[in-house]
Amino acid sequence: MNEETIRRAITRIAHEILEKNQGVKDLVLIGIRRRGVPLALRLQQKIQEIEGVQVPLGALDITLYRDDLTTLDVQPVIHKTEVPFSLTKKTVVLVDDVLYTGRTVRAALDALIDIGRPQAIQLAVLIDRGHRELPIRADFVGKNVPTSKREVISVRVAEVDGEEGVSIQDMAE
């Protein structure tokens, strides 16, 4: 994907979110750090452009909720979780860049429940690459990209990486 296809995917996902939720009433967006946050911001901006309403936006750090925390690093880097609103009776759209095994989303669900009890949680991802290890699926998908387990999807967003794009690398090379 390039900048234009990412932009189109975000526009489509924003429309799908609005259609499924019949507008923005009680809707909030929460991006999973790192690249889920700028994608959530783009969705917020697109929804505001369409509906004329700014949906609340939060950022979620799941580092301490990961099931592979001990394998990450001796001193993992913890970022700030910023959810400056109540989740009670809200529909949370959790936003991430890539859905793979489902373990990141599982960690994010645990983190969200520690913050509050939303009415519902929906998942929006830019890329769904398959290979689930947990029974998790995305409600909104920018692009399904079938991959082998030896391939890696790399999402780059300008806000984090200084460039835009999605590519696949074969780790066997």
N, C-alpha and C positions, 0 to 999 in steps of 0.2 A: 504494500500500500504506500502511496505517496501522500503529500499534504492534501491534495484535492480529494482523494478517495477517503481519507480520514475525516475530512470536513463533511463530506456527504454522509458517511456512516453516523457521525454525531448528529447531524440534522435528522436522519431517519430514526435513530434511537429516541431523540427528543420527541418526535411526533408519536412514536409507539408508546412511550411513557405517558404522554398526555391522553392518548386514546384509551389505553388500558385503565388509567385512573380517573377518566372522565374529567380531566382538568388538573388543577394544582391544589385543590383543597386538601389540607393536612399532608401535603407531600414535602419531603425533605430529601436532599442529596447528601451522601457521605462518600467521599473518595478514600480508597485504601492507599496509604502512603507507599510508594512514591508516585508512580505515574497515574494512579487512579485519581489523585487529587486534581491535577490539571485537566484531566478528562471530565471530571465532575464539574469543574468550573466552566468548561466549554458547554456542557449540557445545561448548566444554570443560565448561561448567557443566551443560548439558543431558545430555551423555554421562555425566558423573559422577552426575547424578540417576538416569539409566536403569541404568547398570552398577555404580555404587558405586566407580568407579575414576577417579582424576584423570589424564587424558592430558596429557603434557608439551605446553607451549604456548610458541611463539616468535613473534617479530616481525621482519619483513624489510623493510629499506629498499632500494628498487631504483633510487634516483635516479641513481647512477653507471652503471647498466646500461642506461638508457634509450637508444633510438636517436635520440631527439629532444632530447638533453641540451643541445645548442648553441642550440636555439630556446626553451628554457624561461626562462632568465634568465642574466644575466651571472654572478651568484653564486648558484647553486641551493642551496636549503636541504637539508642532509643530516641525516637523523635516524639514530638508533642502530638497528643490527641486533642483536637479542637472541635468540640461539639457544643456550641454556645446556645443550645436550645433544648427543650424537653423532647424526648422521643415518645412520650405517652400519647396514645391515640393517633400517632403519625404513621404514614406509610413511608418507610425508608427505602430509597433506591441506593443500594450499595454499588459503587462504581470501581472497576479495576481494569487494568489493561489486558491481561491474558488469563483465561480460565484453562487450567491444565488438570491437575490431579484433584482439585477441590479443597486441598488442605489450607490454602490461604483464605479461602472463603469461610471454611469452618472456624478458623482462628478469628476472623472478622466477626462472625456471628457471636462467638463467645464474648468478644470485646464489646459488641453492641449491647448484649443482654446485661453486661455489667454496668452499662451507662443508664439503661432504662428499659422499659417494656413497650416496644412499638406495637401498633395494631397489626402491621404486616411488614415484611422485608422482601424486597425484590432485588434482583441482581442484573446489572448492566455491565457488559464487557465489550471491549473493542474487538478482541480475538477469542474465539473458542477453538482450541486445538485438539480437543478430545483427550482420551487416556485417563478418564476419571478413576480415582481410587475410592471416592466417597460418593454417596448418592446426592449429588448437587448438580443443578442445571441452571443456566442463565435464562432470565425472562426476556432480556433484550441483548442481541448480539450484532455487532458491527459486521463481522465476517467470520464464517466457519472456515478454518484452515486445517485440513487433515494433515497430520504429520506423523513421522515415525518417532519412537522414543529417543532415538539418537540425534534428532534434530532439536534446535533451540529457536524459539521465536524471539526476536529482538524488536521491542517497540521503542521508538525514540520520539519524544515530544519536545518542542522548542523550549518550554519552560524549564525542563530538567537537563536536556541534552544539547540544546542549541540547534537542533535540526529535527525534521519530521520524517517519519517513515516506519515501516514495518518490514522486516526481512527474516528469512529463515537461513540458519547456518547448520550445516551437517557437522556434528562433533567428531565424526570418524575421520574427517580430513585433517 
